Amino acid sequence: MDVSQRNRDDLHSKIRGLMEEAKKTGRSHKDSHRIYGFTMSFVKDAGPVLEEFGNSPPTPTNVCTEPSTEVVEEKDTVTVYFEVPGVKKDDIDLRVGFEELTLRIDSGIKRYRKEVKLSSKVDVKSTMAKFKDNVLEVVLRRVDDSSAGQKVEII
């Protein structure tokens, strides 16, 4: 057996050991919507190169994650999208104020927290939220500053 074959065999053995260790400490893809892994490629004269991939590196279950968030502002509305894989609709606690939106999720497996400061005042009562394919969409109707409250006459 030549040296390069022995090096490949050693590398394969190390990778098998890492995979076995990962199986002991990780979860099955059936347990959650997290994806985490690595790819390996060989670079001539440099050897193996390992690269991580996925949407969520392994973390302890008690860690709170900030979800990917996108805010789309239009003339009359503000729409906020939260990407929250691994949760159910009933796990979501969504609160809206005149100028902020607060998301809290504790599914037992995943914990998310996010507070979004809105660029304008919104009509709290007109808020609509929809949860589909791990994405929470929240649509808020903008209000004029003049209509955001009621003037109180002081006597």
C-alpha positions in Angstrom: 0.0 0.0 0.0 1.5 3.4 -1.0 1.6 6.5 1.2 -1.3 8.3 -0.6 -3.6 5.3 -0.2 -2.7 5.1 3.5 -3.4 8.8 4.0 -6.8 8.4 2.2 -7.7 5.4 4.4 -6.7 7.4 7.6 -8.9 10.3 6.4 -11.8 8.0 5.7 -11.4 6.5 9.1 -11.4 9.9 10.8 -14.5 11.0 8.8 -16.4 7.8 9.8 -15.4 8.6 13.5 -16.7 12.1 13.2 -20.0 10.9 11.6 -20.5 8.4 14.4 -19.9 11.1 17.0 -22.3 13.4 15.2 -25.0 10.7 15.2 -24.6 10.4 19.0 -24.9 14.1 19.7 -27.2 15.3 16.9 -30.8 14.8 16.0 -32.3 13.1 13.0 -33.7 15.3 10.2 -37.0 13.8 11.1 -36.9 15.5 14.6 -36.7 19.1 13.3 -36.4 21.2 10.3 -32.7 22.2 10.9 -30.2 21.2 8.3 -26.5 21.1 9.2 -23.6 19.3 7.7 -20.4 19.6 5.9 -18.9 18.8 2.5 -15.4 17.7 1.8 -13.4 18.3 -1.3 -9.8 17.6 -2.2 -7.4 20.4 -3.4 -4.3 19.3 -5.2 -1.3 19.6 -3.0 -3.4 21.0 -0.1 -5.4 17.9 0.9 -9.0 17.8 2.1 -11.1 21.0 2.6 -14.1 20.8 4.9 -16.9 23.3 4.5 -20.0 23.6 6.7 -23.5 24.1 5.2 -27.1 24.3 6.3 -29.5 26.8 7.9 -28.6 26.2 11.5 -25.4 25.1 13.1 -25.8 22.8 16.0 -26.8 24.7 19.1 -28.0 23.6 22.6 -31.8 23.5 22.8 -32.0 26.2 25.4 -30.4 28.8 23.1 -32.7 31.5 21.7 -32.4 32.2 18.0 -33.2 35.3 16.1 -35.2 34.3 13.0 -34.4 35.6 9.5 -36.5 38.6 9.0 -37.5 40.7 6.1 -39.5 44.0 6.2 -41.2 45.2 3.1 -42.6 48.7 3.2 -45.2 49.9 0.8 -47.3 53.0 0.6 -50.2 51.8 2.8 -48.7 48.7 4.5 -45.7 47.2 6.2 -45.3 43.5 5.7 -42.9 41.5 8.0 -41.7 38.0 7.1 -40.2 35.8 9.8 -38.6 32.5 8.8 -39.1 30.1 11.7 -38.5 26.5 10.8 -39.3 23.8 13.3 -42.3 25.3 15.0 -46.1 25.0 14.8 -48.6 27.8 14.6 -49.7 27.3 18.2 -46.1 27.9 19.4 -46.1 31.4 18.1 -46.7 34.4 20.4 -47.0 37.6 18.2 -47.6 41.0 19.7 -48.1 44.3 17.9 -47.9 47.9 19.2 -48.3 51.1 17.4 -44.6 51.2 16.4 -43.2 47.7 17.1 -43.8 44.0 16.5 -42.6 41.3 18.9 -42.3 37.6 18.1 -41.7 35.0 20.8 -41.7 31.3 20.1 -40.9 28.3 22.3 -41.7 25.0 20.7 -39.7 22.9 23.1 -37.2 22.2 20.3 -36.7 25.7 18.9 -36.8 29.1 20.7 -37.0 32.4 18.7 -37.1 36.0 19.8 -37.3 39.1 17.6 -38.5 42.7 18.2 -39.0 44.8 15.0 -39.2 48.5 15.3 -41.5 49.8 12.7 -40.7 52.9 10.6 -44.2 54.3 11.0 -47.3 53.9 13.2 -49.7 51.1 12.3 -53.3 50.3 13.0 -53.0 47.5 15.6 -56.5 46.2 15.0 -56.0 45.7 11.3 -53.0 43.3 11.7 -53.2 40.1 9.7 -50.9 37.2 10.2 -50.5 34.0 8.2 -48.2 31.0 8.9 -47.3 28.7 6.0 -44.2 26.6 5.0 -42.2 27.8 8.1 -42.8 31.5 7.2 -44.8 33.8 9.3 -46.2 36.8 7.3 -47.5 39.8 9.2 -49.3 42.6 7.3 -49.8 45.9 9.1 -51.7 48.9 7.8 -50.0 52.2 8.1 -51.8 55.2 9.8 -51.1 58.9 9.6 -49.5 60.3 12.7 -52.6 62.5 13.1 -54.9 59.4 13.2 -52.7 57.3 15.4 -54.2 58.6 18.5 -57.0 60.9 19.8 -56.4 64.4 21.0 -57.5 64.8 24.6 -58.8 68.2 25.6 -57.3 69.3 29.0 -59.7 71.1 31.3 
